[in-house]
């Protein structure tokens, strides 16, 4: 059978082209215009008979708001070329314009700047190319997309453009010692421009990736719950496309138990981890347990006991000896003999008076 279609608007057959295509008895239309609305007629015939059908087609003035995406940062290398890309969606397809520091980038802006664009059914990809990047190219770029029919449908992407000078990569890594079941943080120090990409390896260049107990974050390798199998040689590589790749290696070893210095019976300890790259580079880790408080309490009690004993001794030394006479006793001693002497003298005086009286009484009658 042969299938043909035509529009009743002008009665002309529709010919396959970029916007209209016949696919297995169906008519596929792309990008219909308002004028192309109407009644479409389909004919199907062979040598025996002809059949036909009609289908109305309405074209709506449909628009889709604009959206835009891309990286908000671009790093260019001095005297090298760079392509900066942004992509815009919308219907109809939006018009993309580039700006640098608020000035529109056109053919007259700078001969080193060119803009290319690729359209698809759903989005536009716009690429800004800068040749032989200079320091003056650094600044703020804007990729702006505007709907062709509704200019209020607008979207922008701000891009910070940085220019750097090429520097070959370098990297360093230091030996460390670990405790079993501890958390390991193995950190390298890398330098270069563009920023180097870091890769980790163990022993015979076995790649280390984020998995299980291992987590790789650029220059830092985290290992959860250290095990004896984690010891060995580690290799780190830095590359940025400038010159040769840089390598560094270091070892992870188990810490010597003798390095632990135990303080007291409670289990307090200070552990020193020595790094082989410097005799003075040490990490001091102080750990305390609940037993430390018991030791402190014991010291306080001992101090109180000593204080009480010293106070008692001081009071004892301030008392006089048992056989020593007190000032009151000495005063009494001195006063008692005097009272006795005085008493005896008084009695003798009375006696003498009495004897004298008797003597006079006896002599009285005699004299008469």
Phi, psi and omega in degrees: 000153178246131179247132176222150182231155175207158179264134179286352179296312179238358177070013182266139176299148179267126183258140177303137179200205182289328186255340178236129178219142176262122181231105176053050176084000178248150177258123180251120181245138181236133175064051181296142175265164180300325182289349184266007174287153179151198181261126179253138183243135180243129177250138176225122185212160171217197183286349183261313184210170178232132175235155179213159178213158181240150179214121178282142179234124178248133178252119179264150178278078186263135174229149179241129179304155185273140170229156185216146179213162182156177179283140179268012179214135178228133180246116177255151179255134184308131177070010174251165177270155178215143175248127180243124190244141168221152183233134183237139178248159176152166176221131351302167182303133184286162175264128184255134179228143180251145177226150173229120181050046176074002178255132180291137180270114178236184179297332182272351184295305180197132183296339181278351181257125175227149181237130176237155185217139176235129181255140171236185181294330188247338186209166177242132176252117182247134183236125174260122180251130177243122181267143176046068185305135177245165178299328182290347179285343180296145180156200182255123177254150177227128173255118185242133179239132182231133178297140185291334183255327181239099187290349176282346174279093186228145176219147181227149174233117176273132182233123176273118183259119182246138179245128179231160178261139184299132175224125180299148184287152171218154183205150179221155182208136184248148176296149175221157173243148189229162171256145178299144178069011178271172177265125183260131173238105183254111189240128175261161177239115183243154180212148178153166176216130358301165182306125184294151171268132186255136176232142182246144178220160177229139177052247185275056177055041173278120184299142175250123178233167179294114181190136177060240181278353184258135175224121182254125178229083181054253186277357185240135176246122178254134176234123183266131177063073185304137177235164181298333179289347179280349178286158178137195183267130177243139183236137179232139183238139176239131180217141177217014178081001178250118181066208182268155176294150180253142181232152172211152178219155179203167183244151171250125180235161175282138180292144178289123180303333181291347179284349179278122179255112184273134180246116178076180182270351187279347178102011174291143179209158173240125181245129181250124177257119182268136175257131187290342183281353178202129181288339181258354182274099183230149176250124183257122182241118181254126182235137179237147177240177183297329181299337179299326179291325177296318178297320179295320179297321179298318180296320180296315179298318179298321179295319179296318179298315179297323180295317179297316180298319180294322177296317179297318180297322180294319178295321180296318180293335182280346178278148177286160178298155182299323184275352183283143180277138176278160178304324180294319180296319179298321180294319179296318181300318181290328185277330183298309181302323180296317179298319179297314180301314180298321180297313180299319181295322179293316179297317179298322180296317178298315180299319180294322180294315180299312180300322181294322180294316178300321183294321179289325179296321179292324183281340183300301182300325183296320181289336179285000000 
